Amino acid sequence: MNGYSIATIVVIIIAAGYYYFLSQTVDLSKYIKNDQCWTNSPSHTIEDDTTIKPFKVNISQGAIRDLNTRLKRIRNYATLQDTHWDYGTNADYILSLANYWQNHYNWRNHELTINNFNHYKTRIQGINVHFIHQTGSDDLAKKSTKVILMIHGWPGSFYEFYKVIPILVKANHTVIVPSIPGFGFSSPPEKSGLGTIETASIFIQLMQRLGYNHYYVQGGDWGSAIANAMAILDSKHCKGLHVNFVFMTAPNPILTYSIGSFFPSLFVPDPEERKRVFPFLQRIIEYSIEMSHFFLHSTRPDTLGLALHDSPLGLAAYIIEKFIRWSGCSNTSKIDCIEEKFTKDELITNVMIYWVTQTIVPSLRYYKESIFNSKTFELERVPISIPAGIADFPNEVSRPPRSWLSHRYKKIVTYNTMLRGGHFAALEEPDILARDVIDFILKSDKQYSHDNI
């Protein structure tokens, strides 16, 4: 038996197992557990306080002094000549940013900006859930106001949406922006197991508690995974789903990647989109490099987390390097290219939210909780039947071909490829993202079947 025969048999066996996996029925009822408790106290002794309490961000002056003390004790190091961002963080840039952080950045000014929004907290499943809740501008037209839940990812935060929220509110949309448990001002779980599916359950309860029978959901990065889950688990109330990040998954991955490597046009007809996937080996290497953090976070989150938890410069270097790579700046010799897309203050403020809340460790654990969770893969098999909008940004890490998406999203209402923008679209291109969301809601609202209400 030659090598090709063996390879063919292996592919057939793997494909058979994969299709068997796909054919299994998914019981959605087991995914919603409103009586779950994520604190260390026994669940039967815990009752959530269902009140919704106003919240203001007010970081102690002692925490600011501690930060400045740490920034003064930075040990310099040098980047290799002519490597720019090839080795990860560029020392020249990050040390310059640290100097600005220590001597010019003013947290209190940004705290005021953050507090211009209406912040609240409420306890759900033992988690103190933080969220922004801005109502539509036309109070007299409540019936015409569209409600949208917008969900961030990593290494972002609720702050990503600070420029998008006013645009949507002005267009008479009510906007809710929660912090994922263990991110920002939402408390972290004290038990293992809280990933994207569990977060979806918590956010569904949040929308119920706020009294919204119908709503839209939007997300990028982890936010898109949570939004996908909500679209499946709460399709009776969730009227539409908009995402600006889609994981790179093919409809039939075994066949697509094995046969497609030889006959790519059979699986991706459009020649421009084909370049996103093939040649497969080259693309998978590129994708693996960009997703290298993914493997570390999902296997040893606490090892890395301890170092970042204790060093503001290390935290900034790690987070900002992701902003640079995922915004199209890693392929330029300009080490400050990122400041053409975000201001220094925006970059630092996002880092500050992780630092002052001490949430970098639980945010890294979120990968392990989500990836090594059988429910995550089970739910991936379930098609999304509600209207969907997809914003395709050119510098996004994952850009599956348009032709691959209909196997998961059964009612794609809008699909738009943008002229610019990357992974952090809400912060980088707020007008473009907001317009796409508004356009999607307008079109999907017309198509939404009242049979689902």
RONUBA-655702 format. One record per residue (C-alpha): residue in three letters; x, y, z; chain. Coordinates in nm, 2 decimals, padded with zeros to 4 digits. Layout:
BEGIN
PT type     c1     c2     c3 mol
PT  ALA      X      Y      Z   A
...
REM end
This chain:
BEGIN
PT type     c1     c2     c3 mol
PT  MET  00.00  00.00  00.00   A
PT  ASN  00.15  00.33 -00.11   A
PT  GLY  00.16  00.66  00.08   A
PT  TYR -00.13  00.81 -00.12   A
PT  SER -00.36  00.51 -00.03   A
PT  ILE -00.28  00.54  00.34   A
PT  ALA -00.34  00.92  00.33   A
PT  THR -00.67  00.86  00.16   A
PT  ILE -00.78  00.61  00.42   A
PT  VAL -00.68  00.84  00.70   A
PT  VAL -00.88  01.13  00.54   A
PT  ILE -01.18  00.91  00.50   A
PT  ILE -01.17  00.79  00.86   A
PT  ILE -01.13  01.14  01.00   A
PT  ALA -01.40  01.27  00.77   A
PT  ALA -01.64  00.99  00.88   A
PT  GLY -01.57  01.08  01.25   A
PT  TYR -01.63  01.45  01.18   A
PT  TYR -01.96  01.39  01.00   A
PT  TYR -02.07  01.16  01.28   A
PT  PHE -01.99  01.44  01.52   A
PT  LEU -02.19  01.69  01.31   A
PT  SER -02.49  01.45  01.29   A
PT  GLN -02.54  01.44  01.66   A
PT  THR -02.84  01.63  01.79   A
PT  VAL -02.77  01.92  02.03   A
PT  ASP -02.99  01.96  02.33   A
PT  LEU -03.01  02.34  02.37   A
PT  SER -03.20  02.32  02.70   A
PT  LYS -02.89  02.22  02.89   A
PT  TYR -02.70  02.54  02.80   A
PT  ILE -02.92  02.78  03.00   A
PT  LYS -02.87  02.74  03.38   A
PT  ASN -03.01  03.04  03.56   A
PT  ASP -02.94  02.89  03.90   A
PT  GLN -02.57  02.86  03.83   A
PT  CYS -02.34  03.03  04.09   A
PT  TRP -01.99  03.13  04.01   A
PT  THR -01.88  03.22  04.36   A
PT  ASN -01.71  02.98  04.60   A
PT  SER -02.02  02.97  04.83   A
PT  PRO -02.25  02.68  04.78   A
PT  SER -02.51  02.77  04.52   A
PT  HIS -02.80  02.69  04.75   A
PT  THR -02.70  02.96  05.00   A
PT  ILE -02.66  03.23  04.73   A
PT  GLU -02.95  03.44  04.61   A
PT  ASP -02.88  03.71  04.35   A
PT  ASP -02.97  04.06  04.45   A
PT  THR -03.17  04.14  04.14   A
PT  THR -03.16  04.52  04.19   A
PT  ILE -02.98  04.73  03.92   A
PT  LYS -02.75  04.98  04.09   A
PT  PRO -02.59  05.29  03.94   A
PT  PHE -02.21  05.27  03.93   A
PT  LYS -01.94  05.53  03.89   A
PT  VAL -01.58  05.46  03.80   A
PT  ASN -01.36  05.60  04.08   A
PT  ILE -01.02  05.46  04.11   A
PT  SER -00.84  05.54  04.44   A
PT  GLN -00.55  05.78  04.44   A
PT  GLY -00.35  05.52  04.62   A
PT  ALA -00.38  05.29  04.31   A
PT  ILE -00.26  05.57  04.09   A
PT  ARG  00.04  05.64  04.31   A
PT  ASP  00.13  05.27  04.32   A
PT  LEU  00.11  05.27  03.93   A
PT  ASN  00.34  05.57  03.91   A
PT  THR  00.59  05.42  04.15   A
PT  ARG  00.61  05.11  03.93   A
PT  LEU  00.65  05.31  03.62   A
PT  LYS  00.94  05.50  03.77   A
PT  ARG  01.12  05.17  03.84   A
PT  ILE  01.11  05.04  03.48   A
PT  ARG  01.43  04.87  03.36   A
PT  ASN  01.53  04.96  03.01   A
PT  TYR  01.61  04.71  02.74   A
PT  ALA  01.69  04.74  02.37   A
PT  THR  01.52  04.61  02.05   A
PT  LEU  01.75  04.44  01.80   A
PT  GLN  01.85  04.67  01.51   A
PT  ASP  01.60  04.68  01.22   A
PT  THR  01.36  04.44  01.37   A
PT  HIS  01.07  04.69  01.42   A
PT  TRP  00.78  04.47  01.55   A
PT  ASP  00.92  04.14  01.41   A
PT  TYR  01.01  04.01  01.76   A
PT  GLY  00.69  04.13  01.93   A
PT  THR  00.70  04.45  02.13   A
PT  ASN  00.93  04.73  02.01   A
PT  ALA  01.13  04.85  02.31   A
PT  ASP  01.18  05.20  02.17   A
PT  TYR  00.81  05.26  02.12   A
PT  ILE  00.69  05.10  02.44   A
PT  LEU  00.95  05.29  02.66   A
PT  SER  00.85  05.61  02.49   A
PT  LEU  00.49  05.53  02.56   A
PT  ALA  00.58  05.46  02.93   A
PT  ASN  00.74  05.80  02.96   A
PT  TYR  00.42  05.96  02.82   A
PT  TRP  00.21  05.74  03.06   A
PT  GLN  00.41  05.85  03.36   A
PT  ASN  00.45  06.22  03.28   A
PT  HIS  00.16  06.33  03.06   A
PT  TYR -00.13  06.09  03.07   A
PT  ASN -00.41  06.19  03.31   A
PT  TRP -00.64  05.90  03.42   A
PT  ARG -00.88  06.14  03.59   A
PT  ASN -00.96  06.31  03.26   A
PT  HIS -01.05  05.97  03.10   A
PT  GLU -01.24  05.86  03.41   A
PT  LEU -01.46  06.17  03.35   A
PT  THR -01.51  06.06  02.99   A
PT  ILE -01.60  05.71  03.09   A
PT  ASN -01.84  05.84  03.35   A
PT  ASN -02.03  06.05  03.09   A
PT  PHE -02.21  05.72  03.02   A
PT  ASN -02.46  05.56  03.25   A
PT  HIS -02.30  05.27  03.43   A
PT  TYR -02.47  05.01  03.64   A
PT  LYS -02.40  04.68  03.82   A
PT  THR -02.63  04.39  03.89   A
PT  ARG -02.57  04.05  04.03   A
PT  ILE -02.63  03.75  03.80   A
PT  GLN -02.53  03.39  03.89   A
PT  GLY -02.30  03.53  04.16   A
PT  ILE -02.12  03.77  03.92   A
PT  ASN -02.14  04.14  03.97   A
PT  VAL -02.21  04.24  03.61   A
PT  HIS -02.10  04.58  03.50   A
PT  PHE -02.27  04.74  03.20   A
PT  ILE -02.33  05.07  03.03   A
PT  HIS -02.69  05.15  02.94   A
PT  GLN -02.76  05.45  02.72   A
PT  THR -03.12  05.50  02.60   A
PT  GLY -03.22  05.62  02.25   A
PT  SER -03.24  05.99  02.20   A
PT  ASP -03.61  06.01  02.13   A
PT  ASP -03.79  05.93  02.45   A
PT  LEU -04.12  06.00  02.29   A
PT  ALA -04.07  05.72  02.04   A
PT  LYS -04.00  05.42  02.26   A
PT  LYS -04.16  05.19  02.01   A
PT  SER -03.92  05.29  01.73   A
PT  THR -03.61  05.26  01.95   A
PT  LYS -03.40  04.96  01.86   A
PT  VAL -03.21  04.79  02.15   A
PT  ILE -02.86  04.66  02.08   A
PT  LEU -02.62  04.47  02.31   A
PT  MET -02.26  04.53  02.21   A
PT  ILE -01.99  04.29  02.34   A
PT  HIS -01.62  04.34  02.35   A
PT  GLY -01.34  04.08  02.34   A
PT  TRP -00.97  04.05  02.44   A
PT  PRO -00.76  04.25  02.48   A
PT  GLY -01.03  04.51  02.45   A
PT  SER -01.29  04.63  02.70   A
PT  PHE -01.62  04.82  02.72   A
PT  TYR -01.41  05.13  02.65   A
PT  GLU -01.38  05.01  02.28   A
PT  PHE -01.73  05.14  02.22   A
PT  TYR -01.70  05.49  02.37   A
PT  LYS -01.71  05.65  02.03   A
PT  VAL -01.97  05.42  01.88   A
PT  ILE -02.23  05.46  02.16   A
PT  PRO -02.31  05.83  02.09   A
PT  ILE -02.35  05.76  01.72   A
PT  LEU -02.60  05.48  01.78   A
PT  VAL -02.79  05.68  02.05   A
PT  LYS -02.82  05.97  01.82   A
PT  ALA -02.98  05.73  01.56   A
PT  ASN -03.24  05.65  01.84   A
PT  HIS -03.09  05.32  01.94   A
PT  THR -03.07  05.21  02.30   A
PT  VAL -02.72  05.06  02.37   A
PT  ILE -02.61  04.82  02.64   A
PT  VAL -02.24  04.75  02.67   A
PT  PRO -02.15  04.49  02.94   A
PT  SER -01.81  04.39  03.06   A
PT  ILE -01.75  04.01  03.02   A
PT  PRO -01.72  03.84  03.37   A
PT  GLY -01.36  03.88  03.47   A
PT  PHE -01.30  04.18  03.24   A
PT  GLY -01.31  04.54  03.35   A
PT  PHE -01.55  04.62  03.62   A
PT  SER -01.74  04.28  03.61   A
PT  SER -01.63  04.05  03.89   A
PT  PRO -01.44  03.74  03.79   A
PT  PRO -01.57  03.39  03.86   A
PT  GLU -01.43  03.21  04.16   A
PT  LYS -01.49  02.86  04.00   A
PT  SER -01.36  02.72  03.67   A
PT  GLY -01.59  02.67  03.38   A
PT  LEU -01.72  03.02  03.28   A
PT  GLY -01.66  03.06  02.91   A
PT  THR -01.85  03.20  02.61   A
PT  ILE -02.16  02.98  02.65   A
PT  GLU -02.19  03.06  03.02   A
PT  THR -02.14  03.43  02.95   A
PT  ALA -02.42  03.42  02.69   A
PT  SER -02.65  03.28  02.96   A
PT  ILE -02.56  03.56  03.19   A
PT  PHE -02.62  03.83  02.93   A
PT  ILE -02.95  03.68  02.83   A
PT  GLN -03.05  03.71  03.19   A
PT  LEU -02.93  04.07  03.19   A
PT  MET -03.15  04.16  02.89   A
PT  GLN -03.44  03.99  03.07   A
PT  ARG -03.38  04.19  03.39   A
PT  LEU -03.36  04.51  03.19   A
PT  GLY -03.71  04.42  03.05   A
PT  TYR -03.62  04.40  02.68   A
PT  ASN -03.83  04.14  02.50   A
PT  HIS -03.66  04.21  02.17   A
PT  TYR -03.30  04.31  02.11   A
PT  TYR -03.01  04.29  01.87   A
PT  VAL -02.66  04.17  01.96   A
PT  GLN -02.32  04.28  01.82   A
PT  GLY -01.97  04.16  01.89   A
PT  GLY -01.61  04.12  01.78   A
PT  ASP -01.35  03.87  01.91   A
PT  TRP -01.49  03.69  02.21   A
PT  GLY -01.79  03.92  02.18   A
PT  SER -01.88  03.75  01.84   A
PT  ALA -01.87  03.40  02.00   A
PT  ILE -02.09  03.52  02.28   A
PT  ALA -02.32  03.69  02.04   A
PT  ASN -02.34  03.37  01.83   A
PT  ALA -02.44  03.17  02.13   A
PT  MET -02.71  03.43  02.23   A
PT  ALA -02.85  03.42  01.88   A
PT  ILE -02.90  03.04  01.92   A
PT  LEU -03.00  03.02  02.28   A
PT  ASP -03.23  03.32  02.28   A
PT  SER -03.36  03.33  01.92   A
PT  LYS -03.71  03.41  02.05   A
PT  HIS -03.60  03.75  02.18   A
PT  CYS -03.28  03.82  01.98   A
PT  LYS -03.40  03.97  01.66   A
PT  GLY -03.06  03.99  01.48   A
PT  LEU -02.69  03.93  01.51   A
PT  HIS -02.41  04.16  01.38   A
PT  VAL -02.04  04.05  01.41   A
PT  ASN -01.71  04.20  01.29   A
PT  PHE -01.51  03.89  01.36   A
PT  VAL -01.58  03.54  01.23   A
PT  PHE -01.36  03.24  01.32   A
PT  MET -01.18  03.08  01.02   A
PT  THR -01.39  02.76  00.99   A
PT  ALA -01.48  02.59  00.66   A
PT  PRO -01.81  02.42  00.59   A
PT  ASN -01.64  02.08  00.55   A
PT  PRO -01.29  02.14  00.68   A
PT  ILE -01.15  01.80  00.61   A
PT  LEU -01.24  01.80  00.25   A
PT  THR -01.19  02.18  00.20   A
PT  TYR -00.83  02.18  00.33   A
PT  SER -00.72  01.85  00.19   A
PT  ILE -00.87  01.86 -00.16   A
PT  GLY -00.88  02.24 -00.17   A
PT  SER -00.51  02.25 -00.15   A
PT  PHE -00.50  02.10 -00.50   A
PT  PHE -00.82  02.24 -00.64   A
PT  PRO -00.88  02.57 -00.45   A
PT  SER -01.13  02.71 -00.70   A
PT  LEU -01.37  02.43 -00.62   A
PT  PHE -01.41  02.56 -00.26   A
PT  VAL -01.35  02.93 -00.30   A
PT  PRO -01.47  03.06 -00.64   A
PT  ASP -01.37  03.42 -00.59   A
PT  PRO -00.99  03.46 -00.67   A
PT  GLU -00.94  03.75 -00.42   A
PT  GLU -01.11  03.56 -00.14   A
PT  ARG -00.91  03.25 -00.23   A
PT  LYS -00.60  03.43 -00.12   A
PT  ARG -00.73  03.44  00.23   A
PT  VAL -00.72  03.06  00.25   A
PT  PHE -00.48  02.91 -00.01   A
PT  PRO -00.21  02.81 -00.04   A
PT  PHE -00.33  02.64  00.28   A
PT  LEU  00.00  02.55  00.44   A
PT  GLN  00.13  02.91  00.41   A
PT  ARG -00.20  03.06  00.54   A
PT  ILE -00.22  02.82  00.83   A
PT  ILE  00.14  02.92  00.93   A
PT  GLU  00.05  03.29  00.91   A
PT  TYR -00.27  03.23  01.11   A
PT  SER -00.09  03.03  01.37   A
PT  ILE  00.17  03.31  01.42   A
PT  GLU -00.10  03.57  01.47   A
PT  MET -00.29  03.34  01.70   A
PT  SER  00.01  03.23  01.90   A
PT  HIS -00.13  03.40  02.21   A
PT  PHE -00.44  03.17  02.17   A
PT  PHE -00.24  02.86  02.25   A
PT  LEU -00.06  03.01  02.55   A
PT  HIS -00.38  03.16  02.71   A
PT  SER -00.58  02.84  02.66   A
PT  THR -00.31  02.62  02.82   A
PT  ARG -00.11  02.82  03.08   A
PT  PRO -00.30  03.14  03.15   A
PT  ASP -00.18  03.19  03.51   A
PT  THR  00.19  03.15  03.42   A
PT  LEU  00.17  03.45  03.19   A
PT  GLY -00.10  03.62  03.39   A
PT  LEU  00.12  03.66  03.70   A
PT  ALA  00.39  03.85  03.52   A
PT  LEU  00.14  04.08  03.35   A
PT  HIS -00.05  04.13  03.68   A
PT  ASP  00.26  04.26  03.85   A
PT  SER  00.41  04.49  03.58   A
PT  PRO  00.22  04.78  03.42   A
PT  LEU  00.49  04.81  03.15   A
PT  GLY  00.47  04.43  03.08   A
PT  LEU  00.09  04.46  03.06   A
PT  ALA  00.10  04.75  02.82   A
PT  ALA  00.36  04.59  02.60   A
PT  TYR  00.16  04.27  02.57   A
PT  ILE -00.18  04.43  02.50   A
PT  ILE -00.06  04.71  02.27   A
PT  GLU  00.15  04.47  02.06   A
PT  LYS -00.19  04.30  01.98   A
PT  PHE -00.33  04.64  01.87   A
PT  ILE -00.04  04.69  01.65   A
PT  ARG -00.04  04.35  01.48   A
PT  TRP -00.42  04.33  01.44   A
PT  SER -00.46  04.68  01.30   A
PT  GLY -00.22  04.65  01.00   A
PT  CYS  00.08  04.82  01.16   A
PT  SER  00.32  04.52  01.19   A
PT  ASN  00.43  04.54  00.83   A
PT  THR  00.56  04.89  00.83   A
PT  SER  00.89  05.03  00.94   A
PT  LYS  00.71  05.32  01.13   A
PT  ILE  00.72  05.21  01.49   A
PT  ASP  00.45  05.46  01.58   A
PT  CYS  00.22  05.36  01.30   A
PT  ILE -00.04  05.26  01.56   A
PT  GLU -00.09  05.63  01.65   A
PT  GLU -00.24  05.69  01.31   A
PT  LYS -00.52  05.46  01.42   A
PT  PHE -00.55  05.52  01.80   A
PT  THR -00.43  05.80  02.02   A
PT  LYS -00.17  05.73  02.30   A
PT  ASP -00.44  05.81  02.55   A
PT  GLU -00.68  05.55  02.40   A
PT  LEU -00.42  05.28  02.41   A
PT  ILE -00.32  05.36  02.77   A
PT  THR -00.68  05.39  02.89   A
PT  ASN -00.76  05.04  02.77   A
PT  VAL -00.46  04.91  02.94   A
PT  MET -00.55  05.11  03.26   A
PT  ILE -00.89  04.93  03.27   A
PT  TYR -00.71  04.60  03.30   A
PT  TRP -00.46  04.74  03.55   A
PT  VAL -00.68  04.91  03.79   A
PT  THR -00.94  04.63  03.80   A
PT  GLN -00.66  04.36  03.82   A
PT  THR -00.84  04.15  03.56   A
PT  ILE -00.57  04.04  03.32   A
PT  VAL -00.54  03.70  03.48   A
PT  PRO -00.92  03.61  03.46   A
PT  SER -00.93  03.76  03.11   A
PT  LEU -00.65  03.51  03.00   A
PT  ARG -00.83  03.22  03.18   A
PT  TYR -01.13  03.29  02.96   A
PT  TYR -00.95  03.13  02.67   A
PT  LYS -00.90  02.80  02.87   A
PT  GLU -01.26  02.81  02.99   A
PT  SER -01.40  02.86  02.65   A
PT  ILE -01.17  02.64  02.44   A
PT  PHE -01.17  02.33  02.67   A
PT  ASN -01.54  02.32  02.70   A
PT  SER -01.73  02.06  02.51   A
PT  LYS -02.04  02.28  02.50   A
PT  THR -01.85  02.53  02.29   A
PT  PHE -01.79  02.28  02.01   A
PT  GLU -02.14  02.13  02.04   A
PT  LEU -02.29  02.47  01.98   A
PT  GLU -02.07  02.54  01.68   A
PT  ARG -02.27  02.27  01.50   A
PT  VAL -02.59  02.46  01.54   A
PT  PRO -02.68  02.69  01.25   A
PT  ILE -02.78  03.05  01.33   A
PT  SER -03.13  03.11  01.20   A
PT  ILE -03.19  03.47  01.29   A
PT  PRO -03.09  03.76  01.05   A
PT  ALA -02.71  03.82  01.05   A
PT  GLY -02.49  04.10  00.95   A
PT  ILE -02.12  04.06  00.89   A
PT  ALA -01.87  04.35  00.87   A
PT  ASP -01.55  04.24  00.70   A
PT  PHE -01.25  04.46  00.79   A
PT  PRO -00.94  04.42  00.58   A
PT  ASN -00.69  04.40  00.87   A
PT  GLU -00.89  04.15  01.07   A
PT  VAL -00.70  03.84  01.18   A
PT  SER -00.96  03.59  01.06   A
PT  ARG -01.14  03.66  00.73   A
PT  PRO -01.31  03.35  00.60   A
PT  PRO -01.45  03.37  00.24   A
PT  ARG -01.80  03.50  00.20   A
PT  SER -01.90  03.17  00.04   A
PT  TRP -01.81  02.98  00.36   A
PT  LEU -02.04  03.17  00.59   A
PT  SER -02.39  03.06  00.48   A
PT  HIS -02.34  02.71  00.63   A
PT  ARG -02.35  02.88  00.98   A
PT  TYR -02.54  03.20  00.92   A
PT  LYS -02.86  03.10  00.74   A
PT  LYS -03.00  03.45  00.69   A
PT  ILE -02.72  03.69  00.60   A
PT  VAL -02.89  04.03  00.55   A
PT  THR -02.57  04.24  00.51   A
PT  TYR -02.22  04.15  00.43   A
PT  ASN -01.98  04.44  00.37   A
PT  THR -01.61  04.45  00.31   A
PT  MET -01.47  04.78  00.44   A
PT  LEU -01.20  04.99  00.29   A
PT  ARG -01.00  05.01  00.61   A
PT  GLY -01.00  04.89  00.97   A
PT  GLY -00.89  04.59  01.17   A
PT  HIS -00.97  04.38  01.48   A
PT  PHE -01.06  04.67  01.71   A
PT  ALA -01.31  04.82  01.46   A
PT  ALA -01.52  05.00  01.72   A
PT  LEU -01.23  05.20  01.85   A
PT  GLU -01.04  05.24  01.52   A
PT  GLU -01.33  05.30  01.28   A
PT  PRO -01.64  05.39  01.49   A
PT  ASP -01.83  05.57  01.21   A
PT  ILE -01.78  05.28  00.97   A
PT  LEU -01.89  05.02  01.22   A
PT  ALA -02.18  05.22  01.35   A
PT  ARG -02.32  05.29  01.00   A
PT  ASP -02.29  04.92  00.92   A
PT  VAL -02.48  04.83  01.24   A
PT  ILE -02.75  05.08  01.17   A
PT  ASP -02.79  04.96  00.82   A
PT  PHE -02.81  04.60  00.93   A
PT  ILE -03.07  04.67  01.19   A
PT  LEU -03.28  04.87  00.94   A
PT  LYS -03.27  04.59  00.69   A
PT  SER -03.31  04.29  00.93   A
PT  ASP -03.60  04.45  01.11   A
PT  LYS -03.79  04.45  00.78   A
PT  GLN -03.71  04.08  00.73   A
PT  TYR -03.76  03.95  01.08   A
PT  SER -04.04  03.70  01.10   A
PT  HIS -04.29  03.77  01.37   A
PT  ASP -04.34  03.39  01.40   A
PT  ASN -04.02  03.40  01.61   A
PT  ILE -04.16  03.65  01.86   A
REM end
